[in-house]
Structure formats: C-alpha cells, structure tokens
Amino acid sequence: MPGHKGIIAFEIANEKIKWENKDLTFLFPLDDIIYTYAQMFEGRNHFALDYKTGEVVKALGSDPSKISALREKFIENENSKDYLFPNIHIDDSNDFEDLISFFQKLKNKSLVSGRIEFIQLDSMLIFSYHSINSKGSMDIFLSAIDLSTGNYILEEKLLKDTGLFQSDSFFIKGSLLFVLFGKSKLNVYELRN
C-alpha cells in the first residue's frame, strides 16, 4: 500500500542504526516519546515508543481522540518553534466560518472528496485536497490563493490516479513552504509578503 511503514532510528555521529521497527508507522515525537500506529483493516492501533530504544512503553488502542489530543499538543509545541501545520476542514465542520463558502465552491467545482487541509496566513490560503478524476480515481492538488484578490499564486498536482486518501502533504517553517509530491519528491517554496 502507498504510504510509509517502518521506523529507523539512525545515530548520525556513529553512522549506525540504533533501532528499527518494521511494523509501525511514525506519527510524531512528544516529550521523549515517539507516537506510532499499526494500520489495521478498520482503523489504527496506536503505540508510544521510547525514543532511545524503540521499545513500546504503552499501547494506546484504536481511539483516535487520544492520539488527536496528543497531536494537538505536539502541534502547539512545534508552532512555538516557527512551524505551521495544516488545519482540517471536514464537511460537517463549522470551524473557520469565513472559509466555508470558499471550500463549498471548491468542492462543487473540483469534485473534492474527503477533507481539505489548509493554512491561512493573513490573506493567503494554502490548501490541499483530493479531486475525483475522469477515471474514477483521485488526484491530489495543492493550491495557494490570495483571498483579497481571488488570484491563484500556486497550483500543483501532488499525486495522480490514487485510490487512497493521503494527508500531511505540506507544512510551513518560517518563511518556507515544504510540499511533498507522493513519496519521491519534496519542493520548498519561499513565501513572500
């Protein structure tokens, strides 16, 4: 299946693998713990690992609310380090009311499926979404628009003809936008005022 699987802790100074786990997928680090998951047929089982040894210190189960609360804490910590991670717009969400109309128009125009991930910086909106194509599969796009003028600044197709939802395709560090194109390419864009 597409997507990464397996975690390797590499010690740079000694140029050696310190530990690895081929069964789990990396989510995020928080307070010396590595949060991971194992993909199940229906949902995910989450685990907390000791970052030094890779040993499971706690099984967190399949309840996504537990891991979401920890991820929010991670994002808060990382935001204080000059990172910005996308917010999520889902159909039944009333968050970000000023963007609901824009997202609804996008969904109608581009046959958007699933959630829309976005970051808003003043009048600039950067967002990624899955669009159903003529083959019945999905293409994944990333766009940036100046909301004050309605002009698109950036439009990229990140992946074409996929049957799976993929997320976490971009983030911002300082004045740089990092964009992942599938599993093989990373572009970095400079954000200008």
C-alpha positions as a printed Julia matrix, in Angstrom:
193×3 Matrix{Float64}:
   0.0    0.0     0.0
   1.19   3.56   -0.54
   2.47   5.42    2.46
   5.43   4.85    4.71
   5.8    1.96    7.1
   8.65   1.22    9.44
  10.74   3.42   11.69
  14.53   3.6    11.79
  16.48   5.49   14.47
  19.84   6.35   12.94
  22.71   7.61   15.07
  24.43  10.24   12.94
  27.63  10.51   14.98
  28.36   6.75   14.76
  26.65   6.26   11.39
  24.78   3.26   12.75
  21.18   2.2    13.11
  20.32   2.43   16.79
  16.97   0.62   16.49
  14.26  -0.09   13.97
  10.68  -1.27   13.88
   9.33  -2.52   10.54
   5.73  -2.97   11.74
   4.83   0.51   12.96
   4.39   3.88   11.23
   5.78   7.11   12.66
   3.3    9.84   13.66
   5.13  12.45   15.8
   7.51  12.86   18.76
   6.42  14.42   22.05
   8.24  14.58   25.39
  10.84  11.9    24.56
   8.14   9.53   23.27
   7.61   8.53   19.65
   3.92   8.1    18.79
   3.2    5.49   16.14
   0.47   3.32   14.72
  -0.16  -0.04   13.13
  -2.69   0.07   10.29
  -5.5   -2.42   10.85
  -8.25  -3.42    8.41
 -10.57  -0.94   10.13
  -8.67   1.89   11.78
  -5.34   2.13   13.54
  -3.83   0.85   16.78
  -1.59   3.47   18.38
   1.57   2.94   20.41
   4.04   5.06   22.39
   7.72   4.12   21.98
  10.8    5.03   23.98
  12.79   7.2    21.56
  16.14   5.8    22.77
  15.32   2.08   22.47
  12.26   1.83   20.25
  10.52  -0.32   22.87
   6.75   0.02   23.28
   6.12   1.84   26.57
   2.35   2.0    26.18
  -0.35   0.61   23.86
  -2.85   3.41   23.28
  -5.53   1.42   21.47
  -7.61   2.49   18.49
  -9.44   5.52   19.91
  -8.42   8.43   17.64
  -9.4   11.06   20.24
  -6.48  10.07   22.48
  -3.92  10.48   19.71
  -5.61  13.66   18.42
  -5.19  15.36   21.8
  -1.51  14.39   21.87
  -1.05  15.55   18.25
  -2.58  18.94   19.15
  -0.06  19.27   21.97
   2.74  18.36   19.55
   1.48  20.97   17.06
   1.32  23.61   19.81
   4.92  22.82   20.79
   6.08  22.86   17.18
   4.2   26.08   16.4
   6.28  27.77   19.06
   9.29  26.67   17.01
   8.14  28.63   13.94
   6.32  25.7    12.29
   2.79  25.83   10.91
   0.84  22.65   10.26
  -2.45  22.47    8.34
  -5.87  22.75    9.88
  -8.54  20.36    8.65
 -11.88  21.27    7.1
 -14.46  18.46    7.03
 -17.98  18.8     5.55
 -19.78  18.9     8.9
 -17.26  21.3    10.49
 -18.33  24.81   11.45
 -14.79  25.86   12.28
 -13.27  28.62   10.18
 -16.69  30.0     9.14
 -15.09  32.65    6.91
 -13.72  29.86    4.66
 -16.82  27.61    4.46
 -18.19  29.38    1.37
 -14.81  29.18   -0.39
 -14.44  25.48    0.38
 -18.01  24.73   -0.74
 -17.36  26.4    -4.12
 -14.12  24.43   -4.45
 -15.93  21.17   -3.68
 -18.61  21.86   -6.29
 -16.12  22.96   -8.97
 -13.4   20.34   -8.46
 -15.37  17.29   -7.24
 -13.49  17.33   -3.94
 -13.64  14.18   -1.85
 -12.74  13.94    1.83
 -11.17  16.59    3.95
  -9.36  19.75    2.92
  -6.13  20.61    4.72
  -5.22  24.3     4.88
  -3.09  27.03    6.39
  -4.22  30.65    6.29
  -1.59  33.4     6.54
  -3.34  36.78    6.51
  -4.99  36.9     3.05
  -3.05  33.9     1.67
  -4.74  30.5     1.85
  -2.67  27.37    1.13
  -4.71  24.17    0.84
  -4.58  20.59   -0.41
  -7.46  18.4    -1.48
  -8.41  15.18   -3.29
 -10.34  15.59   -6.54
 -12.16  12.77   -8.31
 -10.85  12.49  -11.88
 -12.44  11.15  -15.07
 -11.1    7.63  -14.36
 -12.95   7.48  -11.03
  -9.72   7.62   -9.02
  -8.38  10.72   -7.29
  -5.74  13.34   -7.97
  -4.25  15.31   -5.08
  -3.71  19.04   -5.52
  -2.06  21.82   -3.56
  -3.03  25.43   -4.23
  -2.35  28.85   -2.78
  -4.72  31.76   -3.33
  -4.69  35.42   -2.37
  -8.14  35.73   -0.81
  -8.13  39.52   -1.17
  -7.85  39.33   -4.98
  -9.03  35.8    -5.73
  -5.83  35.16   -7.71
  -4.16  31.77   -7.51
  -0.47  32.03   -6.6
   0.4   28.34   -6.81
  -1.29  25.23   -8.24
   0.45  21.85   -8.14
  -0.7   18.28   -8.73
   0.94  16.3    -5.95
  -0.24  12.84   -6.98
  -2.42  11.45   -9.73
  -4.66   8.42  -10.07
  -4.68   7.26   -6.46
  -7.45   5.32   -4.79
  -6.37   6.2    -1.27
  -6.67   9.32    0.82
  -3.31  10.76    1.76
  -2.75  13.69    4.05
   0.03  15.71    5.62
   1.43  16.82    2.27
   2.69  20.26    3.32
   3.8   22.45    6.22
   5.49  25.8     6.78
   8.73  26.51    8.65
   9.49  30.19    8.98
   9.07  31.67    5.5
   9.41  28.33    3.68
   6.6   26.1     2.4
   7.55  22.4     2.27
   5.46  20.32   -0.16
   5.59  16.52   -0.58
   4.84  15.07   -4.01
   3.87  11.47   -3.3
   6.79   9.5    -1.85
   9.56  10.65   -4.15
   9.81  14.43   -4.29
   9.99  17.4    -1.92
   9.71  21.01   -3.13
  10.44  24.02   -0.98
   8.89  27.4    -1.84
   9.77  30.76   -0.35
   6.74  32.65    0.95
   6.8   36.36    0.2
   4.66  39.1     1.65
